[in-house]
Amino acid sequence: MNISEDMLDEALAAKLRNRNLRKFCSDPQYEKRCEDLGLSRSAFRKWKDAYVGEVEANRIETLTPESLIPVILREGPDGIGSRLVPNFLSYLERVSPEDMAKLKNIRAVTDCRYQEEWNVAARMMQRKVIMHVGPTNSGKTHTAIERLKEARNGIYCSPLRLLAHEVYLRMNRMGKPCQLITGEERRQPEVDGVPIPVPIGPYDEPMVPLTASTIEMANMAAPYDVAVIDEIQMISDMQRGWAWVQALQGLQAKEIHLCGEPTAVPLVKRLFAAMSEDVEVYTYDRLSPLKVDRASLNGKWSNIRKGDCVVTFSRDKIFQTKRLIEKATGMKCAVIYGALPPGTRAEQARLFNDSSSGYDVMVASDAVGMGLNLNIQRVVFETMYKYDGDSMKPISISQTRQIGGRAGRFKSMYDCGVVTTFEKRDIPLLEKKINASPAPIASAGFKPPTVMVETLSRHFPKVPFAKLWAMFKDCANLGSKYHICSFKDSETIANAIEEVPLLIKDRYQFMYAPIQTRDSVVVNNAVKFAKALAARKPCHVADFVELPSTVPKSKEELLELESTHRTTILYLWLHFHYPTIYIDVEEAQELKVKCEQMIQNSLTEAHNKRKSKMRGAMASSPPNGKKCGEIYDNATSFQTQRPDRCRNQATGYASIQT
């Protein structure tokens, strides 16, 4: 069912809940799931109707329509169904504890309501917590980074490798020694390849004062003076939110700075209150104006101008749009999308930002909404709808504001940002979304620690690992502050390696490795990597990765090279977790660099090839032909007439409330 935040209210949430309750009573799978955990069938049948009545009467707090609205928006209507069994078990513990006797041990093992108490070292500290919240381009992260720069030691926790790398470079160039730690890379302090000397510790280890890290790799055992956690609103993310929770609960930092959207404030305060810690909140306003251009592009790519960033939501659409713009305007387009290596994304951003490079337009996915500082004057939404895995639905308020806010960044070459759409019909939706305030985040993501999964597996030794995880979701008690992160991709990985004789802790590690489950090449290689680990034999990267002899010349060849890059990244990630098995780290790093350069060259050569064809077409056109001449006339007019400053002319701009 296609449900957007615009149409979801308590009445609809109640309707969806009651539909799931009817299924709970009639679908045998719910009875079977409870039986697998140890509940008798007779107990399920005895109490299911009474439980449904309690839910319908809104007497179970976590299943009220109000509580379910964020669940539905985050997980879809199926998110309701995933909560019915654990809430049923909690209900039985109150009304019929004798029926729950067999489940007592596993319910104790999976009781996660008081997880804040697990990080003993951090709980022994009284940490100072400061939140910097505001819209895109408000200076909130800059303020926190400036505090990190002054610290004797500290860590920056990033949502992206690209952002961690940017902070790593910035700190070292300012003379503040900083190391880089990501899933597949470790770099000591250096500037332009020249190492920065740092003190050596008692065990001959470098004593680097600052660390720039992806948030999953943040060290919870190290003491810090200052920690910065960026994009705190991602704490609710269904795939990665657990990493933000882990950092909030476990970082041993005297001072923690959180940067992100105001929507995270109420939840973050609740989480820290449970740890007896207070939160100071500082609110920031956008540093430059942002306006909606109501005129749109009227469905014509010839209306693109220099400094535009066109946002669309599929890889194929990105390349299709790039071709159409280059044909209609003669201007070169840089591209950014999630599957591109971070280094390639950074290079594409550099080309777009460099006014002398010839790359005047950016075509990007929603990956452009985070982690890149770009000289964008105008963001153009090719569409306001995105496929969410089930159906097309409008992009969220938060996504619209974050992506649109990339235009007119402070201290860029444009002191005013503009946001518009390709089609005129999308303007009302754009205006509604970008002027709206997103709802506060309701809960934070959770991933059970390895020891908890190992303990549960001992209760059910013959259960396949993928099913064991589903059983954990059914019997776990998280309370109202947390939700279990999505198991969809992890289940694919778990099923793929089910027959590989791995230890539970190793199997669990693979489930959260950087494996793109939609890429069959990477999944197949992951299985082979797992077999090498099970055999405890060295695994050589050359057995899996071979670069092509020439730069990709087609979309299919580029896809193959991207799969090669993902396999190399996975190998490097595994090396840092199992260095005695995946031993070829230097060779893998060299392959990674070469692969990224080939991807970058492929993107460049694709444009040059099309440009050559266009020149040939122009040369063969009759002198009075208009088609190619019009293309270049339009390109000239938009390059010479583009507004360097935001002017309320012609198109009728509407001011945005931020």
C-alpha positions in Angstrom: 0.0 0.0 0.0 1.4 3.4 -1.0 1.3 5.6 2.0 3.0 9.0 2.3 3.3 11.3 5.4 0.8 13.7 3.8 -2.1 11.1 3.9 -1.3 9.2 7.1 -3.3 10.2 10.2 -4.5 8.3 13.3 -7.7 7.1 11.6 -5.7 5.5 8.8 -3.2 4.1 11.2 -6.0 2.5 13.3 -7.5 1.0 10.1 -4.1 -0.5 9.1 -3.6 -1.8 12.7 -7.0 -3.4 12.8 -6.4 -5.1 9.5 -3.1 -6.6 10.9 -5.0 -7.7 14.0 -7.5 -9.6 11.9 -4.6 -11.3 10.3 -3.1 -12.0 13.7 -6.2 -14.0 14.6 -6.6 -15.8 11.3 -3.1 -16.4 9.9 -1.5 -19.6 11.2 2.0 -18.1 10.9 1.5 -16.0 14.1 0.5 -19.1 16.1 3.5 -21.0 14.7 5.9 -18.1 15.5 4.7 -18.2 19.2 5.0 -22.0 19.3 8.5 -21.8 18.0 9.4 -19.7 21.0 7.9 -22.1 23.4 4.3 -20.9 23.8 1.7 -23.6 23.7 -1.0 -23.5 20.9 -3.7 -23.6 23.5 -2.4 -20.5 25.3 -2.2 -18.6 22.0 -5.8 -19.6 21.1 -7.0 -18.8 24.7 -5.6 -15.3 24.8 -5.4 -13.9 21.2 -9.0 -12.5 21.2 -8.6 -10.8 24.5 -5.2 -9.3 23.4 -6.8 -8.0 20.2 -9.5 -6.4 22.3 -6.9 -4.6 24.4 -5.1 -3.3 21.4 -8.3 -2.1 19.7 -9.2 -0.3 23.0 -5.8 1.5 22.8 -4.7 0.0 26.1 -1.3 -1.1 24.8 0.8 2.0 24.5 3.1 0.8 21.7 0.2 -0.2 19.4 -1.9 3.0 19.6 -2.6 4.7 16.3 -0.5 7.7 17.5 2.5 5.4 18.3 2.1 3.5 15.0 2.3 6.5 12.7 6.1 6.8 12.8 6.3 3.0 12.5 4.3 3.0 9.3 6.2 5.8 7.8 9.5 4.2 8.6 8.7 0.5 7.8 5.4 0.5 6.0 2.2 -1.3 7.1 4.2 -4.5 7.6 5.9 -2.8 10.5 2.7 -3.2 12.5 2.6 -6.9 11.9 6.2 -7.3 13.2 5.2 -5.8 16.5 2.2 -8.0 17.3 4.0 -11.0 18.6 6.4 -9.3 21.0 3.6 -7.1 22.4 1.4 -10.3 22.7 4.1 -11.9 24.8 4.4 -8.8 27.0 0.6 -8.9 27.4 0.7 -12.6 28.5 3.5 -11.8 31.0 1.0 -9.5 32.8 -2.2 -11.5 32.5 -1.0 -15.2 32.5 2.6 -15.6 33.6 2.1 -19.3 34.0 1.6 -19.7 30.2 4.9 -17.8 29.8 7.0 -20.1 32.1 8.8 -21.8 29.2 9.7 -18.4 27.6 11.1 -16.9 30.8 14.7 -17.5 30.1 14.7 -16.3 26.5 12.6 -13.3 27.4 15.3 -12.4 30.0 18.1 -12.9 27.4 16.4 -10.6 24.9 15.3 -7.9 27.4 16.8 -4.8 25.9 14.7 -2.1 27.7 17.7 -1.1 29.9 20.5 -1.3 27.3 21.8 2.1 28.5 23.3 0.2 31.5 25.4 -2.1 29.3 28.2 0.4 28.7 29.7 0.5 32.2 32.8 2.6 31.4 30.7 5.4 29.8 28.1 5.3 32.6 30.9 5.9 35.1 31.5 9.3 33.4 29.4 12.4 33.6 29.5 13.5 30.0 28.7 17.0 28.7 26.3 16.7 25.7 25.7 19.5 23.3 23.3 19.4 20.3 23.7 21.7 17.3 20.5 21.6 15.3 19.3 23.4 12.2 18.6 23.1 8.5 21.2 22.3 5.8 23.7 25.1 5.4 23.3 26.6 8.9 26.9 26.2 10.2 26.0 23.6 12.9 28.6 21.0 12.0 31.3 23.7 11.4 30.8 24.9 15.0 31.3 21.4 16.4 34.3 20.7 14.2 35.9 24.0 15.4 35.5 22.7 19.0 37.1 19.3 18.0 40.0 21.2 16.5 40.8 22.8 19.9 40.7 19.5 21.7 43.7 17.6 23.1 42.3 14.5 21.6 39.0 13.6 20.0 37.0 11.8 17.4 34.7 12.8 14.5 32.0 10.1 13.8 30.8 10.4 10.2 27.8 8.9 8.4 30.0 8.6 5.2 33.5 7.7 4.3 33.6 10.8 2.1 32.9 13.1 5.1 35.4 11.3 7.3 38.0 11.7 4.6 37.2 15.4 4.3 37.6 16.0 8.1 40.8 14.0 8.0 42.3 16.2 5.2 41.1 19.4 6.8 42.6 18.7 10.3 46.0 17.6 8.9 46.2 20.6 6.6 45.6 22.8 9.7 48.5 21.1 11.5 46.2 19.0 13.7 47.4 15.4 13.4 44.4 13.2 12.5 44.1 9.5 11.5 41.4 8.1 9.3 39.5 4.9 10.2 36.8 3.5 7.9 35.6 0.0 7.3 38.2 -0.6 4.5 40.9 2.0 5.1 43.4 3.1 7.8 45.5 6.2 7.2 48.0 7.9 9.5 48.4 11.7 9.6 49.8 13.1 6.4 49.6 16.2 4.1 50.1 15.6 0.4 51.7 12.3 1.0 54.2 13.6 3.6 53.7 12.0 7.1 53.1 14.2 10.1 55.2 13.1 13.1 53.3 12.1 16.1 54.4 10.8 19.6 55.0 7.1 20.0 53.3 5.3 22.9 54.8 2.7 25.3 54.0 -0.2 23.0 55.5 1.5 19.9 52.0 2.6 18.7 51.5 6.1 17.2 49.7 8.4 19.7 47.5 10.3 17.2 45.4 13.0 18.9 42.4 13.2 16.5 40.5 10.5 14.6 38.1 10.9 11.7 36.0 7.7 11.5 32.9 6.3 10.0 30.4 5.9 12.8 30.3 2.1 12.7 34.1 2.0 13.3 34.2 4.4 16.2 36.3 3.0 19.1 34.1 2.7 22.2 37.1 1.7 24.4 39.3 4.8 23.9 39.0 7.9 26.1 38.4 11.3 24.3 38.1 14.9 25.4 35.7 15.7 22.6 33.5 13.6 20.2 31.5 14.9 17.3 28.6 12.8 16.0 27.2 14.0 12.7 23.8 13.6 11.2 22.2 12.6 14.5 18.8 12.2 12.9 20.1 9.0 11.3 19.7 7.4 14.7 16.2 6.3 13.5 17.5 4.8 10.2 16.2 1.3 9.6 19.6 0.0 8.4 22.2 1.9 10.3 20.5 3.7 13.2 22.1 1.2 15.7 25.6 2.7 15.0 24.4 6.1 16.3 22.8 4.5 19.4 26.1 2.6 20.0 28.0 5.9 19.8 25.6 7.8 22.1 25.6 5.0 24.7 29.3 4.0 24.5 31.6 6.8 23.6 33.9 7.6 26.5 34.1 11.3 25.8 34.1 14.1 28.3 32.2 16.3 25.8 29.9 15.0 23.0 28.6 17.3 20.2 25.7 16.1 18.2 24.9 17.7 14.8 21.7 17.3 12.8 18.0 18.1 12.3 15.8 19.5 15.1 13.6 16.4 14.7 16.1 14.4 16.8 16.0 16.6 19.9 13.1 15.1 21.9 14.3 11.5 21.4 17.9 12.3 22.1 16.9 14.0 25.3 15.0 10.9 26.3 17.9 8.6 25.6 20.4 10.7 27.6 17.9 11.1 30.4 17.9 7.3 30.7 21.7 7.7 31.3 21.2 10.5 33.8 22.8 13.0 31.5 21.5 16.4 30.3 21.6 17.8 26.8 22.2 21.4 25.9 20.5 22.4 22.6 21.7 25.2 20.3 19.5 26.1 17.3 20.9 27.5 14.0 19.3 29.3 11.1 20.2 28.9 7.5 23.0 31.2 6.5 21.7 32.0 3.0 18.2 32.3 1.6 16.5 29.5 -0.3 13.7 30.1 -2.7 11.3 28.1 -4.8 11.2 28.9 -8.5 7.5 28.3 -9.4 8.2 28.4 -13.1 9.9 24.9 -13.1 11.7 23.8 -16.3 8.4 23.3 -18.0 9.5 19.8 -19.0 12.4 21.1 -21.2 16.0 20.2 -20.6 17.0 23.2 -22.7 16.1 25.3 -19.7 19.0 23.9 -17.7 21.7 26.5 -16.9 25.2 26.5 -15.5 25.2 25.8 -11.7 22.2 23.5 -11.8 22.0 20.2 -10.0 19.3 17.8 -11.3 18.2 15.2 -8.8 16.6 11.9 -9.8 16.3 8.6 -8.0 17.6 5.8 -10.1 21.0 5.0 -11.6 19.6 4.5 -15.1 17.6 7.8 -14.9 20.8 9.6 -13.9 22.6 8.6 -17.1 19.5 9.1 -19.2 19.1 12.6 -17.8 22.8 13.4 -18.3 22.6 12.4 -22.0 19.5 14.5 -22.5 21.0 17.6 -20.9 24.2 17.3 -22.8 22.3 16.9 -26.0 19.9 19.8 -25.3 22.5 22.3 -24.0 26.0 21.3 -25.0 27.1 21.6 -21.4 29.0 18.8 -19.7 27.4 17.0 -16.7 29.2 15.6 -13.7 27.3 12.7 -12.0 27.0 11.5 -8.4 25.1 8.4 -7.2 25.4 6.0 -4.3 27.2 3.2 -6.1 30.1 5.4 -7.1 33.3 5.0 -4.9 33.8 7.9 -2.5 36.9 9.0 -4.3 35.0 9.2 -7.6 32.2 11.1 -6.0 34.7 13.6 -4.6 36.4 14.0 -8.0 33.0 14.5 -9.8 32.2 17.2 -7.1 35.6 18.8 -7.7 35.0 19.0 -11.5 31.6 20.6 -10.9 32.9 23.1 -8.4 35.8 24.1 -10.7 34.5 26.8 -13.0 37.3 26.1 -15.5 36.8 22.3 -15.8 34.0 22.6 -18.3 31.6 20.6 -16.1 28.7 23.1 -15.6 25.9 20.8 -14.5 25.5 18.1 -11.9 23.1 15.1 -12.2 22.8 13.2 -9.0 20.8 10.8 -6.9 19.7 11.7 -3.3 23.3 10.8 -2.4 24.0 14.5 -3.1 22.0 15.4 0.0 24.8 14.6 2.4 28.6 14.9 2.6 29.5 17.1 -0.4 30.1 20.9 -0.5 28.9 21.9 -4.0 28.6 25.2 -5.8 25.0 24.7 -6.7 22.8 27.6 -7.5 19.6 25.7 -8.3 18.4 22.2 -7.4 16.0 20.7 -9.9 13.9 17.7 -8.9 13.4 15.6 -12.0 10.6 14.0 -10.0 9.2 14.3 -6.5 8.6 10.5 -6.3 10.9 7.7 -5.4 10.6 3.9 -5.5 10.8 2.6 -1.9 11.2 -1.1 -2.7 7.4 -1.7 -3.0 5.9 1.3 -4.8 6.5 4.9 -5.9 5.8 7.4 -3.2 6.6 11.1 -2.6 9.9 11.8 -1.1 9.7 12.8 2.5 9.8 16.3 4.0 13.2 15.7 5.5 14.6 14.4 2.1 13.1 17.4 0.2 14.6 19.9 2.6 18.0 18.3 2.9 18.4 17.9 -0.9 16.9 21.2 -1.8 19.1 22.9 0.9 22.2 22.0 -1.1 21.5 25.0 -3.3 23.2 28.4 -2.5 25.5 27.1 0.3 27.1 29.7 2.4 30.5 31.0 1.0 29.8 29.2 -2.3 29.8 31.3 -5.5 26.0 31.7 -5.1 24.7 33.7 -2.1 21.1 32.6 -2.7 19.8 29.1 -3.4 16.9 28.2 -5.7 14.9 24.9 -5.8 12.5 23.9 -8.5 11.1 20.9 -10.5 11.4 19.6 -14.0 7.6 19.4 -14.5 5.3 22.2 -13.6 2.8 19.8 -12.0 5.3 19.0 -9.2 5.7 22.5 -7.9 2.8 22.4 -5.4 4.2 19.3 -3.8 7.7 20.8 -3.7 6.4 23.9 -2.0 4.4 21.9 0.5 7.3 19.6 1.4 10.0 22.2 1.6 8.0 24.6 3.8 6.7 21.8 6.2 8.3 20.8 9.4 9.1 17.0 9.7 7.6 15.2 12.7 10.0 14.4 15.6 11.8 11.1 15.4 10.0 8.6 17.6 12.6 5.8 18.2 16.2 4.8 17.6 17.6 1.8 15.8 18.9 -1.2 17.7 21.1 -4.2 16.8 21.6 -6.9 19.4 25.2 -7.4 20.6 26.9 -10.6 19.5 26.8 -12.2 23.0 23.0 -11.9 23.0 22.7 -13.6 19.6 25.1 -16.4 20.7 23.1 -17.0 23.9 19.9 -17.2 21.9 21.5 -19.7 19.5 22.3 -22.0 22.4 18.6 -22.1 23.3 17.7 -23.1 19.7 20.8 -24.9 18.3 19.1 -26.4 15.3 17.4 -23.3 14.0 18.9 -21.7 10.9 20.5 -18.4 11.6 18.1 -16.3 9.5 15.2 -17.8 11.3 17.0 -17.3 14.7 17.1 -13.6 13.9 13.4 -13.5 13.1 12.8 -15.3 16.5 14.8 -12.6 18.2 12.6 -9.9 16.8 9.5 -11.8 18.1 10.7 -12.3 21.6 12.8 -9.2 22.2 11.4 -6.5 24.5 12.8 -3.0 23.5 10.4 -0.7 25.2 9.2 2.4 23.4 12.5 4.2 22.7 14.0 1.7 20.3 13.1 -0.3 17.2 15.0 -3.3 15.7 16.9 -2.4 12.6 15.9 -3.9 9.3 16.9 -7.5 8.7 16.1 -7.6 5.0 19.6 -7.4 3.6 21.1 -9.3 6.5 18.6 -12.1 5.9 19.8 -12.4 2.3 23.4 -12.7 3.5 22.5 -15.1 6.3 20.7 -17.4 3.9 23.6 -17.2 1.4 26.1 -18.4 3.9 23.8 -20.7 5.9 25.7 -23.9 4.7 29.1 -22.4 5.5 30.3 -23.8 8.9 31.0 -20.5 10.6 31.1 -19.7 14.3 28.0 -17.6 15.4 30.1 -14.5 16.0 31.7 -14.8 12.5 28.3 -15.4 10.9 27.0 -12.3 12.6 30.0 -10.3 11.5 29.3 -11.2 7.8 25.7 -10.1 8.1 26.8 -6.6 8.7 29.7 -6.5 6.2 29.4 -4.1 3.2 27.7 -6.5 0.9 25.4 -5.1 -1.7 22.7 -7.8 -1.8 21.3 -6.7 -5.1 24.7 -7.4 -6.7 24.9 -11.2 -7.3 28.6 -11.0 -8.1 29.4 -9.5 -4.7 27.1 -12.0 -2.9 28.7 -14.9 -4.6 32.2 -13.7 -3.7 31.0 -13.1 -0.1 30.1 -16.8 0.1 33.6 -17.7 -1.1 35.2 -15.3 1.4 33.1 -17.0 4.2 34.3 -20.4 3.1 37.9 -19.2 3.4 37.2 -18.0 6.9 35.6 -21.3 7.9 38.6 -23.2 6.6 40.9 -20.7 8.4 43.1 -20.5 5.3 44.6 -17.4 3.7 42.4 -15.8 1.0 44.1 -14.0 -1.9 42.4 -11.0 -3.5 43.8 -11.9 -6.9 41.6 -15.0 -6.9 38.5 -12.8 -7.0 39.4 -9.5 -8.5 40.7 -8.9 -12.0 40.5 -5.4 -13.6 39.6 -5.1 -17.3 42.4 -4.1 -19.7 40.5 -1.1 -20.9 38.2 1.6 -19.5 34.5 0.6 -19.6 32.8 1.8 -22.8 29.2 0.8 -22.0 26.8 0.9 -19.1 27.1 -2.9 -18.7 30.9 -2.8 -18.5 30.7 0.0 -15.9 28.3 -2.1 -13.8 30.8 -4.9 -13.9 33.6 -2.6 -12.8 31.4 -1.3 -9.9 30.9 -5.0 -8.8 34.7 -5.4 -8.9 35.1 -2.3 -6.8 32.5 -3.6 -4.2 34.3 -6.9 -4.0 37.6 -5.2 -3.3 36.0 -3.0 -0.6 34.5 -6.1 1.0 37.9 -7.8 1.0 39.5 -4.8 2.6 36.8 -4.6 5.2 37.3 -8.3 6.0 41.0 -7.8 6.3 40.6 -5.3 9.1 38.4 -7.8 11.0 40.4 -11.0 10.1 43.9 -9.9 9.1 45.4 -13.4 9.1 42.8 -14.7 6.6 42.4 -11.8 4.1 46.1 -11.0 3.9 46.6 -9.1 0.7 45.9 -5.6 2.0 48.4 -3.7 0.0 47.4 -5.5 -3.3 43.8 -4.9 -2.5 44.3 -1.2 -1.8 46.2 -0.8 -5.1 43.4 -2.6 -7.0 40.9 -0.3 -5.3 42.8 2.9 -6.4 43.1 1.6 -10.0 39.5 0.6 -10.1 38.3 4.0 -8.9 40.5 5.7 -11.5 39.0 3.5 -14.3 35.5 4.4 -13.1 36.3 8.1 -13.2 37.9 7.8 -16.7 34.8 5.9 -17.9 32.6 8.8 -16.8 34.8 11.3 -18.5 35.3 9.4 -21.8 31.5 8.7 -22.1 31.0 12.5 -22.3 33.9 13.0 -24.8 32.5 10.3 -27.0 29.0 11.9 -27.1 30.6 15.4 -27.7 32.5 14.0 -30.7 29.3 12.6 -32.2 27.5 15.9 -31.7 30.3 17.8 -33.5 30.1 15.3 -36.4 26.3 15.9 -36.6 26.8 19.6 -36.7 29.4 19.4 -39.4 27.1 17.3 -41.6 24.0 19.5 -41.0 22.9 21.9 -43.8 23.9 25.5 -43.2 20.3 26.6 -42.5 19.6 23.6 -40.3 18.2 24.5 -36.9 18.4 21.4 -34.8 22.1 21.4 -33.7 22.3 25.2 -34.0 19.4 25.6 -31.6 21.2 23.3 -29.1 24.3 25.5 -29.0 22.3 28.8 -29.2 20.5 27.7 -26.1 23.7 26.7 -24.4 25.2 30.1 -25.1 22.2 32.0 -23.8 22.1 30.1 -20.6 25.8 30.3 -20.0 25.9 34.0 -20.6 22.7 34.9 -18.9 22.8 32.8 -15.8 22.1 34.8 -12.6 25.1 34.9 -10.3 22.8 36.3 -7.6 19.2 35.4 -6.7 16.8 37.8 -8.4 13.1 37.9 -8.0 12.4 38.3 -11.7 10.4 36.7 -14.4 9.7 33.3 -12.8 8.3 34.5 -9.5 10.3 33.1 -6.7 8.6 32.1 -3.4 10.6 32.5 -0.2 11.1 29.4 1.9 10.5 29.3 5.6 13.5 27.8 7.4 
